[in-house]
């Protein structure tokens, strides 16, 4: 939450509700443990990079 608040204050993040964004981002990350299996065609780095991109898009982060 602090990171999102700092980003909003700095003008880097632009989201309608920081609390809802942090719950969505953390929920997204926690669900990986439920579905990820090493037999899947996804390397952990690919999942992490893609989820990071999702989180940045969710916060409408400046490039």
N, C-alpha and C positions, 0 to 999 in steps of 0.2 A: 504494500500500500504506500509506503514511504517513497519508493522509487517512482510510482505513478504520480504521486503528489508533487515530487520534485520536478518530474518531467513536465507536468502541467504548468507549474510555476515558471519554469524556464522557457515555456512556449514550445516545447518539443513534442508533447503529446496533446492531442485534441480529441477528447472523448466526452460524451454527455454525462457519464457517471463512472467515476473512478472505482467505487466499491464494486459495482456490477462487473466492470472490466476485470478487476483482480480476481473475483470469484470465477468468472468464465475462464480466465487464463490458468488459474490454479486447478480448476476442475478438468480442463483439457489435459494438463500435464499428469494429473493423477490417474486418469483413465488409461493411459498408455500401459500401465502395469496389468490392466485387465485384458487387453487385446494383443499386446506385443508377444511374438514368439520368434525365436531365432530362425525357425524354419520358413518364416515369411520372407518375401523378396525385398525387405527393407533393412538396410544397415542402420544401426543405432544413430550414427552421425547424420544420416539422411532424415530420420524422424526428428531429431533434435533441431536440425537446420530448418526444416519445414515448419515445425511448431513455433520456432522463434519468429519466422516470417509471419505466421498467422497472428501471433501476439502483437507484433509491430503493426500489422494492418488493423488489428482490433483497436489499438490505441491511436490510430491514424498518425503515427510517428512521422515527423519530417525526415526526408531522405538524408 
